[in-house]
């Protein structure tokens, strides 16, 4: 497995966007797969915010993660964000998500970021193991989520 920028693998943009839509589309009523694809394309920076990284086995997509300016409209003052960490079902439990998270943290550190945020409804334990701390629990579009922070050491 290796991790690379999604922008260097344009044919995978639609695939990752479709996986995101299938996983989380129900939380964004009115959003379409096409909206997700456009968002993914717009986020495909390289060494910048926004950017998207993907985990690959050869040319096969295993998962992806985004580094965004903001991912939670309820907390516009918190920035930047780790978002959309996704691993295909048959690859889960093999450390792919952890590697994606670490790569996004490295990207943020390279850009001079000191604190990185995320929100999750179900993966608090994974992020806690990786050094993320809970800063609050809240309801986001009627979904209970936990907001977490990672302090990047210099």
Phi, psi and omega in degrees: 000139171223159181245135184216170175285138177298326181299339177274000180223062186307326180297343182272352181301309182295322180296312180294319179298319179294321177295318177299316181297317180297321182285318190235001184303327181295341180274353180234076181305137180090345179283146179244168175301321180298320176300317180297318180298315180296319177298317180296316178300316182293337182269356187282059174279180180216114182065035184206172171249118008273161170206161180228134174244151180231147173264131184232146168244097192067240176256004182274129180286126176257330182172183181199169178205152182243150170245113186237156175297314179209140179232002182222102185299340177287343182229065183294342180282344180268130182197150350274181187233141163275131184215160170059035177290116184222136175230135180299146190309314185288352179254358182291149180084009182246010177089005181296313180300317179300319179293321177297315180298313180300321180294319178295321177299317178299317178300313181298316180300318179300329180273004178085012179289138179256332179223138181234144185239160173205164167227149182213150176257346187215354188245029181303319183296318178301309183293323177299318177299332181268006175099009178278146179242145178287132173248334174189157171249139180206172174261127178236111185051048178068011178250125176290124179229160175246128175267132182231158182228145173238125177266121182274121181281140178264000000 
